[in-house]
Amino acid sequence: MLNLQVHIDQHSGFCFGVVYAIEMAEEILDSEGYLYCLGDIVHNDEEVRRLTEKGLVIIDHEALKGLQNEKVLIRAHGEPPSTYQLAIENNLTLIDASCPVVLKLQNRIKNSYDKDETIYIYGKHGHAEVIGLLGQTGNKAVVFQDISELDIPNLPKNITLYSQTTKSTDKFYEINQILKDNGISINTNDTICRQVSNRDKELRDFASKFDHIVFVSGTKSSNGKVLYNVCKERNPNTYFVSNPEEVSADWFSPNQTVGVCGATSTPMWLMEQVKEKIVKF
């Protein structure tokens, strides 16, 4: 027996936007037995599997075009205007669970676009939230996920800078400073969700308290990748898992302490299952 002490980070788990979307989905599933959802309701395969077993039907934008007279859930990431237009044309009832933080960001970008500002968005290419943000500009904003993608000497001298809500605050301000140092005038909009950005500070503290950290997240979660690296920087003995089966006894030695934490898209029940697996060692 390894006799490990295992603790779950109580600050980890779903952010309020994801909680809201899942509660809306479960309410309809309980009463109607099925519900269409545009894209994975959350970037966590285990939670998606749980909800699909209850009747959630995941569809993509191509399938949406052929759907008529149905209810469709819009997940927390939000959608571009074209999705709402299609819903009108196909007589679809949208159950809009877009995160309020994302909706506010969409409105701000739309206002900037209406003022003919030159918009740059720090975010992940192809991410659902970013597609929704781009849609507010008729897909004319520039998206970059690393400063190296920008041809800095040839950038416009005046730009408006936004960020995907789940990006690193530190990285955003580092990019902001680099651009300013290169003589670019920036209208900076810090649109990063504080529930997410505060999570990285909390995780730094949490990761330093244990011999090992087991970070639980779906492989599709952008936020998961960021927060895993936060833990890994603070505690090199950090392991990434998507489910309990991926945890290995070889990682631990007798009488060590283990912290279990996760992304804003990681359900608490999954972290509890991971803890149970470790305790069995």
ABEGO torsion letter per residue (X at the ends): XAGBBBBBBAABEBBAAAAAAAAAAAAAAAAAGBBBBBEBABBBAAAAAAAAAAGBBBBBAAAAAABBGBBBBBBAAEBBAAAAAAAAAAGBBBBBABBAAAAAAAAAAAAAAAAGBBBBBBBBBGBAAAAAAAAAAGGABBBBABAAABBAAABBABBBBBBBAABBAAAAAAAAAAAAAAGBBBBBBBABBAAAAAAAAAAAAAAAABABBBBBBBAABAAAAAAAAAAAAABABBBBBABAAABBAAABBBGBBBBBBBBAABBAAAAAAAAAAAAAX
